[in-house]
Amino acid sequence: MKLFDGELDDVGYVHVSCDKGHQSIVVYDSRRYEVLLQSASSALLEGYANEAISTFSTALERCYEFYIRVVLRSRRIAPEQIEKSWKEVAAQSERQFGAFHFLRLLEHGEPLKLNPNIAKTRNSVVHRGKIATTDDASKFGELVYTRIKDIEDSLNKNENDMEAEQKHEVASQKQQVPEGVEYVVLKAFSVKVDPATNEVVGFPDTFQEYLASVQRGKETGWSA
């Protein structure tokens, strides 16, 4: 099987061209926070600590957004109404977090316990220009990864609505494919591999397992 190079754009497309010059699109079926989490991990693996911390932080913010959209969908709020409301807070991360915080309280009767080191590290790097080490970035990545896993777990009771939101996002991507351009949909997964047997044994439970998965993707050419 021949692999082709391509770059993921903001819509979630990978534009590829074959040896004969034919253009096509791969629609990348992955949530924005998942793509950013992978990008941040790649930056960490390559030694770009500040870039990794900034992107990990953005991944977490987009995970908050995904949670909000799924919960509102579960409350039978029409997607077009969600979009109208989101435009009012799209450029204001603190308001987005506030919306997430109180929606989770409404859903579960208690807020998600916050780790103050997430905001502290982000602000020191993004707003005060701290030069972070790879150890700083690794510890921050672990905090963010754990928070994202907690949020994903809290959506288990909204599994059908979570799947519906994912399908809605992919449908929106498909609608934007230019007329006449062929496309395929690619769904990628991070997996845990047994180093002794090189066999897939499940999905990453820890941040270090997730990093190992991203590293394997880079080595085999399947990273986004």
C-alpha positions in Angstrom: 0.0 0.0 0.0 1.4 3.4 -1.0 1.2 6.3 1.4 0.6 9.9 0.3 1.7 13.0 2.2 -1.0 15.5 3.1 -1.7 18.3 5.6 -4.8 18.6 7.8 -6.6 21.9 7.4 -9.0 23.7 9.7 -12.1 22.1 8.1 -10.8 18.6 8.9 -9.6 17.8 5.3 -6.4 16.2 4.2 -5.8 17.3 0.6 -3.9 14.6 -1.4 -2.7 14.3 -4.9 -1.8 11.0 -6.7 1.1 10.4 -9.1 -1.1 11.4 -12.0 -2.1 14.7 -10.4 -5.6 13.8 -9.4 -6.8 15.7 -6.4 -8.9 14.2 -3.7 -9.8 14.8 0.0 -9.7 12.7 3.1 -12.3 13.8 5.6 -10.7 13.3 9.0 -13.3 12.0 11.4 -11.9 13.2 14.6 -13.0 15.8 17.1 -11.1 19.1 17.1 -9.9 18.6 20.6 -8.5 15.1 19.6 -6.6 16.6 16.7 -5.1 19.3 19.0 -4.2 16.8 21.7 -2.3 14.8 19.1 -0.7 17.9 17.7 0.4 19.0 21.2 1.8 15.6 21.9 3.8 15.7 18.7 5.2 19.0 19.7 6.2 17.6 23.1 7.9 14.6 21.5 9.9 16.9 19.2 11.0 19.1 22.2 8.8 22.1 21.6 7.7 22.6 25.2 6.0 26.0 25.0 4.1 25.1 21.8 3.0 21.9 23.4 1.6 23.6 26.5 -0.2 26.2 24.4 -1.8 23.5 22.2 -2.7 21.2 25.1 -4.5 24.1 26.7 -6.4 24.8 23.4 -7.3 21.1 23.2 -8.9 21.3 26.6 -10.9 24.3 25.7 -12.3 22.6 22.6 -13.1 19.5 24.8 -15.2 21.9 26.9 -16.9 23.0 23.8 -17.7 19.4 22.7 -19.1 18.7 26.1 -21.4 21.8 25.9 -22.6 20.8 22.4 -23.4 17.2 23.4 -25.2 18.2 26.6 -27.3 20.9 24.8 -28.1 18.3 22.1 -29.3 15.9 24.9 -31.6 18.7 26.1 -33.1 18.8 22.6 -31.7 22.2 21.7 -31.7 22.6 17.9 -28.1 22.7 16.4 -28.8 26.0 14.7 -29.7 27.5 18.1 -26.5 26.1 19.6 -24.6 27.8 16.8 -26.2 31.1 17.3 -25.5 31.0 21.0 -21.9 29.8 20.5 -21.1 32.8 18.3 -21.7 35.0 21.3 -18.9 33.3 23.3 -16.7 31.9 20.5 -13.8 34.4 21.2 -14.2 34.3 25.0 -12.6 31.2 26.6 -13.6 32.2 30.2 -17.3 32.4 29.2 -17.0 29.0 27.5 -15.5 27.5 30.6 -18.3 29.1 32.7 -20.9 27.5 30.5 -19.1 24.1 30.8 -18.8 24.4 34.5 -22.5 25.0 35.2 -23.8 22.6 32.6 -21.7 19.9 34.2 -23.1 20.9 37.6 -26.6 20.6 36.1 -25.9 17.2 34.6 -24.1 15.6 37.5 -25.1 17.6 40.6 -21.5 18.4 41.3 -18.7 20.3 39.5 -15.7 18.7 37.9 -12.9 19.1 40.5 -10.4 21.7 39.1 -6.7 21.4 39.3 -5.3 24.9 39.8 -2.0 23.9 38.1 -3.7 23.8 34.7 -4.6 27.5 34.7 -1.3 28.4 36.5 0.9 26.7 34.0 -1.1 27.9 31.0 -1.0 31.5 32.1 2.7 31.5 33.0 3.5 30.3 29.4 0.8 32.0 27.3 0.5 35.3 29.1 3.8 35.8 31.0 6.2 34.3 28.4 7.7 31.6 30.7 10.2 29.4 28.8 9.0 25.9 29.7 11.0 22.7 29.9 9.9 19.4 28.3 9.3 18.2 31.8 6.9 21.1 32.4 5.1 20.3 29.2 4.9 16.6 30.0 3.4 17.2 33.4 1.0 19.7 31.9 0.0 17.3 29.2 -0.7 14.6 31.8 -3.0 17.0 33.7 -4.9 18.0 30.5 -5.1 14.4 29.3 -6.5 13.3 32.6 -9.1 16.1 32.6 -10.1 15.3 29.0 -10.6 11.6 30.0 -12.7 12.7 32.9 -14.9 14.8 30.6 -15.2 12.0 28.1 -16.2 9.5 30.9 -18.8 12.0 32.2 -20.4 11.9 28.7 -21.0 8.2 28.9 -24.6 8.7 29.9 -25.1 10.9 26.8 -23.6 8.2 24.5 -26.3 8.5 21.8 -26.1 12.3 21.8 -22.3 12.2 21.7 -22.5 9.9 18.6 -25.1 12.2 17.0 -22.8 15.3 17.5 -19.9 13.4 16.0 -22.0 12.5 12.9 -23.2 16.1 12.7 -19.7 17.3 12.6 -18.7 14.8 9.8 -21.8 15.7 7.8 -20.9 19.3 8.0 -17.4 18.5 6.7 -18.8 16.5 3.8 -21.1 19.4 2.8 -18.1 21.6 2.3 -16.3 19.3 -0.1 -16.1 21.1 -3.5 -18.4 19.7 -6.1 -16.7 17.1 -8.3 -13.9 16.3 -5.8 -13.8 12.7 -4.6 -13.4 12.1 -0.9 -13.2 9.3 1.6 -13.7 9.4 5.4 -10.9 8.3 7.7 -11.5 7.4 11.3 -8.3 7.1 13.3 -7.8 5.6 16.8 -5.1 5.8 19.4 -4.2 2.3 20.5 -2.1 0.7 23.2 0.4 -1.9 21.9 2.2 -4.6 23.9 5.9 -3.9 23.3 6.8 -7.6 23.7 4.4 -8.9 21.1 3.7 -5.7 19.1 0.0 -6.5 19.3 -2.8 -4.1 20.0 -4.1 -4.7 23.5 -6.6 -1.9 23.9 -6.8 1.9 24.1 -4.5 4.2 26.1 -5.4 4.6 29.7 -2.5 6.9 30.7 -0.9 9.9 29.1 2.4 8.0 28.7 0.5 5.3 26.8 -1.1 8.0 24.6 2.3 9.6 23.9 3.6 6.1 22.8 0.7 5.8 20.5 1.4 9.2 18.9 5.1 8.3 18.6 4.2 5.1 16.7 1.9 7.1 14.4 4.8 9.5 13.6 7.1 6.6 12.9 4.7 4.8 10.6 3.5 7.9 8.8 -0.1 7.8 10.1 0.0 10.8 12.4 -2.4 13.7 11.6 
